[in-house]
Amino acid sequence: PKATCSYDATTNAVKCTCKAGYSNTGSSVNVVCKDSCTVNNGGCDANAVCSYDATTNAVKCTCKAGYSNTGSAVNAVCEGRVSVS
């Protein structure tokens, strides 16, 4: 299952939340959980590769070859060096 759902006996409603590694592309009422890396590259920089942490399944952004992370581990900002021939 890509979501965790719970029942609220007071409101008689079911609430579902996507698990780590998945993003809700539906609404709060109709939750649709999709692989986070397929939705806007998981929020990673355009010059980064989206993957998942093996332990937490949280999104992990790794800069592509030739680019350096000038941001943080959580918010990678990948900048490359300009070479002049």
N, C-alpha and C positions, 0 to 999 in steps of 0.2 A: 504493500500500500504506500502511496505517495503522500498521504495526508493522515493526520491524527484528528479524529472527531470525538466530540463529547456532547452529552445531552444535558440541557439545563431544565430541570423539572419545574422551576419557577415560571419560566417563559415558554416552556414546552417547545423549545427550539434546539436544533442540532447545530453546533458550530464546528467547522472544519478548518484546520490550519495546515498548510503545506509543510512537509518535513524539510530539514536542511538539505540543500542541493536542488530544491524545487521552488519555483515561483508561481504564484497564483496569477493566471492570465484571464481568469473569469471575474466574477463579482464576489462580494461578501456572502451573498446568498447561494450562488452557484460556483463553488470553488473548483477550478480546473488547474491542476498542478502539472507544470511542464518542467523539464530539465532546465535548470537555471542557465547553463552555458549556451542553450539554444535561444534564450531570450536576451537580446542586446549583449551578447558575449558575456553574460553573467555580470554585467556592470564593469567588466575589465576594460582597460585602455585598449584602443584599436590596435596597438602594437604589442599586445599581450595575448597569451594563450590561456584560456579558461580551463581549469581542471578542478578536482575535488581533493580536500584533505582526507587522507586514508582513515583517520580516526573519527573526525567529527562530521565528515561529508560536506563541510562548508566549502563555498566557492574559494578557489585559490587562483590568483593571477600571477603568471610568470612571463616576464618580458621575453620577446622573441630575440633570436641571435642578432647581435649588433646594436641592441638597445639596452640601456641601463635604467634601473628603477630609481627615480629621483623622488619618489613619494614614500609611502610606508609599506609595511608588510600587508596591511589590510587594504590600503588604497594605492595600488601600484600606478605610477606615472612613468611610462616608458619613453625615454628620449634617446635618440640615436646621435652618433657623431657624423657630422657632414664632412665628407672627404672631397678634396679638390684635386682633380687630375691635372 
